[in-house]
């Protein structure tokens, strides 16, 4: 009798099928920023040296982003950066409180 050998599943395929929410840990995460960097972020005074990132978004989300950005007369990627900056600032304020 031969033992069956299980093929290891590709992690990307596994998480595409199962999601990651079941593995999210609810404990607070400790991180540190220098006070100078924190203040620059909160004041919006960071020098702009942009770096490309790649994320997967639902096509409906992209369409909504583009429509909202068009209504605001700005490029949709600029809108995404603005929302990320607002979220980061809010999180930094809450973390300090």
C-alpha positions as CSV (number, residue, x, y, z in Angstrom):
1,X,0.0,0.0,0.0
2,X,1.5,3.3,-1.1
3,X,1.1,6.5,1.0
4,X,-0.5,9.4,-0.8
5,X,1.7,12.4,-1.0
6,X,-0.1,15.7,-0.5
7,X,0.9,18.5,-2.9
8,X,1.6,21.8,-1.1
9,X,-0.9,24.4,-2.2
10,X,0.4,27.8,-3.4
11,X,-0.3,30.3,-0.6
12,X,-1.7,32.9,-3.1
13,X,-4.3,30.3,-4.3
14,X,-5.1,29.2,-0.8
15,X,-5.8,32.8,0.4
16,X,-7.7,33.6,-2.7
17,X,-10.1,30.7,-1.9
18,X,-10.2,31.0,1.9
19,X,-9.4,34.7,2.6
20,X,-7.2,35.9,5.5
21,X,-9.8,37.3,8.0
22,X,-9.8,34.1,10.0
23,X,-6.1,34.6,10.7
24,X,-6.2,38.2,11.6
25,X,-5.1,38.8,15.2
26,X,-7.1,41.4,17.0
27,X,-4.4,42.5,19.4
28,X,-3.0,46.0,19.1
29,X,0.1,46.3,16.9
30,X,3.1,48.3,18.3
31,X,5.0,50.4,15.8
32,X,7.1,53.4,16.1
33,X,7.7,56.5,14.0
34,X,10.2,59.2,14.9
35,X,8.3,62.2,16.3
36,X,9.6,64.3,13.4
37,X,8.3,62.0,10.8
38,X,5.0,61.7,12.7
39,X,4.6,65.5,12.7
40,X,5.5,65.8,9.0
41,X,2.8,63.2,8.2
42,X,0.2,64.9,10.4
43,X,1.0,68.4,8.9
44,X,1.1,67.0,5.3
45,X,4.7,68.3,4.9
46,X,6.4,65.1,3.7
47,X,8.6,65.6,0.7
48,X,7.0,63.7,-2.2
49,X,9.1,60.8,-3.5
50,X,6.4,58.4,-4.6
51,X,6.9,54.6,-4.8
52,X,4.8,52.2,-6.9
53,X,2.8,49.6,-5.2
54,X,0.5,47.0,-6.6
55,X,-2.8,46.0,-5.0
56,X,-5.8,44.0,-6.2
57,X,-9.1,45.8,-6.2
58,X,-12.6,44.8,-7.1
59,X,-13.5,46.2,-10.6
60,X,-16.6,47.9,-9.1
61,X,-14.4,49.7,-6.6
62,X,-12.1,50.9,-9.3
63,X,-15.1,52.2,-11.3
64,X,-16.5,53.9,-8.2
65,X,-13.1,55.5,-7.5
66,X,-12.9,56.8,-11.0
67,X,-16.4,58.3,-10.9
68,X,-15.7,60.0,-7.5
69,X,-12.4,61.3,-8.7
70,X,-14.0,62.7,-11.9
71,X,-16.6,64.5,-9.7
72,X,-13.8,66.0,-7.8
73,X,-11.8,66.8,-11.0
74,X,-8.7,64.9,-9.8
75,X,-7.0,61.8,-11.0
76,X,-8.3,58.6,-9.3
77,X,-4.8,57.7,-8.0
78,X,-4.5,61.1,-6.4
79,X,-7.9,60.4,-4.7
80,X,-6.6,57.1,-3.4
81,X,-3.4,58.8,-2.0
82,X,-5.6,61.5,-0.3
83,X,-7.8,58.9,1.3
84,X,-4.8,56.8,2.5
85,X,-3.1,60.0,3.9
86,X,-6.4,60.8,5.8
87,X,-6.6,57.3,7.2
88,X,-3.0,57.3,8.2
89,X,-3.3,60.7,10.0
90,X,-6.5,59.5,11.7
91,X,-4.8,56.3,12.9
92,X,-1.7,58.2,14.2
93,X,-4.0,60.6,16.1
94,X,-5.9,57.7,17.6
95,X,-2.7,55.9,18.5
96,X,-1.5,58.9,20.4
97,X,-4.7,59.4,22.3
